[in-house]
Amino acid sequence: MDGFPSGEQILAGLSHALMVVDSQHVVSWVNPSGEALFGTSAKNLIGRQIDHVLHFSDPRLDAALTEQDISLTARGVMVSGDERRLGIVDFDIHPLASDSEWRVISLSPMPQDGPILESENSGPSNLAIRAPDILSHEIKNPLAAIRGAAQLLDRQLDESQKPLTQMITAEVERVVNLLNRMQTLSSNQPAQTKAVNIHTLIDRARRSIEAATGQVVKIKDKFDPSLPDALIDPDAMMQVLTNVLANAVDATKHLDNPEIRIVTRYSFGASLSAQGENEAIRLPIQIMVCDNGPGVPAELEREIFSPFVSTKKEGQGLGLALVKKLMRDMNGRIRYDRENQDEMSRFTLFLPVAPKS
């Protein structure tokens, strides 16, 4: 067909960044979208080692850049160039089928909405976390067996021992509800919110972690007894609290003098504009979970709520990304920082107040 564009013209017209790397891991070609992403011309990128051009917050992705035969896809990862952050992208690297000496790298930028504390006017989450990336529906089968075993055991125990089996049953049901929720995690279905006493949930989360670890979790708490009920989804909030508190326990487990604090208070400071609403929603209920562990490395502080970013060697970097999603579903927000006074790591949860009935 006369006038039909060449293959290179088609590649050059794609909206996502493409790079071609040779067997020595040297950049050999960059399309115009790649130039736009890096903020420089292809001339300044071609001829350079790819691991000098791209830098990921996850070292596993950095290592993949110089693995000749690897094929890898990662969704929603933070990437940087030489001197600046390029943003959150979907990343793909694979050898050419026709010639494995060459590899193609694709970087597709994702919309960003502020990983530490989202802006008041941000829309629904664009976080691409799907249930198949995190959990399989097959998990429900062993969970059903665990619940059935706990119910049978409950019939044989005396009253003093039944709270343990009841906790098992309650936790299994909570996880099943979470699995159901995660199957539609990428959708924007509203959370099942109601008025809940957050102090009750905090105590449940602590007892859940104690049951899982087999040890008493020592916490210094400072609760505001006059705090009103929060308008939240109790199952989702239990997942948030359990995740954040478990992180604090894990961060302090090797310390000689571990310290974990939970503070609740009422503050008029935070608000957000929910999608489709003209009036801002106030978030005066605050839960602060603090610990004296090593904290988040400075280079990861702004990315810890992004998927696949983790400070743990064995971590997959999905826990806090899910926490962020669950908080947004409840019209809440989460922020990470370090206290100036004693340099404790601090996660602050911002929640709306339940309307008076």
N, C-alpha and C positions, 0 to 999 in steps of 0.2 A: 504494500500500500504506500503510495507516494506521500511523503511528508510525515510518515509515522515516526514518533520520537524514538531515539535510541535508548538502550538500556540505561546508559549513564544519565541521560536527560531525565528519565523517569525517576531514578534514584535521587537525582539532584532536586527534584520537585517535591519530595516527601517532606511532611511537616516535622518528623522526628529526626534527631541527629543520627547520622550513620558514619562509621569510620571503618576503614579496612587496614588490617595489621598483617605484616609479613611474618615469616617464620622466626625472625630475630626480634619479634615483638616491637617492631618499628612502625609508626603510623605512615601509611602509604597514600591514603586518600581520605578526604573529608568532604561531606556535602555541605551546601550552604546553610542548612539548618544547624549543622554542627558548628559552623563558624559563628552563627548567631548565639548558640548556647554558650560557647566558650568566650565570646566577645572578642574574637581575634580572627585573622585570616587563616585560610588553610595553609598558606606558605609558612606561617609561624608554628604550625602543628606537625606538618609532614616532615619526616626525618627524625622525629623524637621518639624515645622509648615510651610505650603506652603507659607503663606504671609511673612515669614521671609526669604524664599529662593528666591522668585520672587518679583520684584518691577517694576511697569509700570509707565510711565510718565503721564498716564491718571488715575486719582483716581477711575474712574468707573470700570476699569479693576482690580485694586487692590481690590476693594470691592467684585468683582465677585469671587475672590479666596476663600472666606469664605462664599459664598452663596450656601447652600447645593443643592438646586433644580435647580439652574440656568443653562441654556445652552446658550453659547455665543461664537460668532466667530468675530474676529477683524483682519483686514488685514493691514499689514505694520505698526506695532506698535513697539515702542522702549521698550526694556525690559533690566533690570539690575539684576545682582546677588548680592551677599553680598558686594563685594569690586570692582566690575568692570562692565562695560557696556557689555552686551551680544550681542547687535546689534538690527537690525530691523527684526521682525519675523511676520509670520501669526500665530495667537493665537487662540486656540479652547479649550473650557472646557465644558464637558457635563457628566451627570451621566450615569453609565452603564445601559443599557436597562434591563439586567437580574437582577441587584441588585443596586438600587438607593443609597445604602449606600456608594458606591464607585464611584469616578469620575476619568475621564481620561483627562489629559492635554496634548495638542500637541503644540509644538513650532517648526515652520518650518522657518529657517533663510532665509532672502532675501538678494540678492546682495546689497551692499551699494555704494553710489557714492558721499559722502560728503555733508551733509545737509546745511552747511553755504555758502561755495562757492565751487562748484564742480571743480574737478581737470581738467587740460587742456586736458588730454588724456582720459577722461571718455567717455564711449560709450553712446548709447541712453538710455533714462531713463527707469529704471525698476519699476518705481512707479506704483503700482497696484491700480490705481484709475479708476474705471469704472463708466460709466454714471448711472447705476442703484443704485450705492452707494450714489449718490449725488442728481440727479434730475430725474424726470420721464418725459416721453414724453407727459404726460397729461398736463404739464405746458403750452405746446404750444396752447392748446385750449383757456384758458383765455387770453393768450397773443394776440391771434388773435382777440378776442372780444375787448380788450383794444385798439388795433391798429385801428380797424374799428370804434370804438366810437370816437377816437381822430380825425380820418379823417372826420367823419360827423360833429363833433364840429368845426373843422377848417373852414368849409364852412360858419358857422354862425358868426364867429368872425371878428372883424375889424383887420386891418393890425398890429396894436400895440400889439394885444394879440396872434396872430398866432405863434410867436416863442415858446410859451409854448406847444402848441399842436404838433408843429414840433419836439420839443425835445422829447415828449412822443413817437411819431412815430419812431424817430431815435433810442431811447433807446430800444424800443420793438424789432426793427429789429436787434439791436446789441445782445440782449439776445437770440433771435431766432438763430442767427448765432452761439452764444456760445453753445446753446443746441445741435445744429447739430455737433459742434466740439467735445463736450463732449461725444457724442455717439460713437465716434471713438478715445476717449482719450487714450486708452491703446495701440493704434497702433502708428506707427512711421511715419505717413504721414507728408510730409513737410509742413511748414506753408506757407500761401499765402503772402509772403513778397513783399514790394515795398518801394520806397523812401517816407519817411514821416517826417514832421516837428514835433518833439516831443513837442515843446512848445504849439502847437495847441491842441495836445492831453491832455496835462496837464491841460490846461484851460477847455477843455470839461469835464474832470474827476472832476474838482472842481465844475463846474456848475451842473453836474449830482448829486453830493453828496448834494449840496445845495438844489436842487429840491426835493431830497429824504427826507432830514431832516427838510426842511422848515426854515433853518437858514443860515446866511452868514458864510462861512468858512474863517476865517482870517488866511492868510498865508503870511509869509515873504519869498519872492522869490529873488533869485540871479541867473539870467539867463545869459548864455553866448550867446550874440546875433549873434556871428559868427559861432555858432555850425552848422555843416553840417547836412543834412537829415540822419536819421537812416534807416537801412534796416530792417524793421519790418512788422509784420502783424498788421494793425491798430486796428482791432476788438480785437485781443488777447491783444495788448498793452493797450487798453482802460480798459480791464478787470483787468490787472495787476495794472495799476495806480489807478483805482477806489478802488481796494481791499486794496492796501497799504495805500492810503490816508484816506480811511474810517477807517482803524485801528488806524491811528494817531489821527483822530477826536475823535474816541471812547475812546482812551487812555487819552485824555486831557479834556474830557467833564465835569469832576467834579472838575477841578482845578480852583483856583481863577485867575491865570494868565496863561492861556493856551498859548502855543507857538508851532507853526508848521512852519517848514522851508522846502523849496524846492530849491535845488541848482542843476544847470546843468553846466557841464564843459567838456572839452576835455582833455583826459589824455592818455599817451602812455603805461600805465602800464600793462593792462590786455590783455590776449589772450587765445585762446583755439584751440585745434585740433579737427575739426569736423570729424565725422565718414566717412571713405572712402577718406579723404583728407590728402595729405602729408604736405601741408602748414598750419600753424596756422592762425586762423582768429583773427585779432586784434579787441579789444572791447574798443575803445577809448572814446565813448560817455557814460557819466555817469550821472545818475539822482539820487540825494540823497534826501530822504524824512526823515526829522528829527522831533522829538517831545519831549517835556519835561515831558511826562507821566512816570508812574512807570517803564516801560520797561518790558522785559522778565525776569522771574526768572532765576538765574544763572544755576540751574539744568536743565532748558529747553532750554537754548540758542542754544545748538548744535542739538536740535531736532525739532525746530519750523517749519522746512520745511517738516517734516515727517507727513503723514496722521494721523488723530485722536489725534494730539497733539495741545492743545489749552490752552491759559491763561485765557479764559473766562469761567465762570461757565456754561453759556448756549451755548457755542461754540462747534462745532463738529470737529474742527481741520482740515478742508478741504480747507479753503481759501488759505493759504500760500502754501500748497502742490500743489494746482492747479496753483498758481502763478509760482512756481518753474518749473512745467511741461511746461507751456506756454512760459516761458523765454527760456528754453532749446530748444523748438520747433523753436524758432526764432534765434537760435545760440547765445543767450544771457545768462547772469548769474545774480544771485541775492545774496547779502550778507547782513547779519545782524551783527551790532556791536554797541558799545556805544562810543560816543566821549569822549576823556579823559578830554578835557577842561571844558565842562559844563555838562557832563554826560547825554547828550541827546541820546535817542534811534535813530538809523540810519539804514535805509534800502538803500542799494546802488544797482542800476540797471546798468549793463554793457551791452552795445549794439554795434553792428557793424555799420560801416558807409556805406551808400548806394553808389555804384559806380557812378562815373560821367557819365552822358549820352553823 
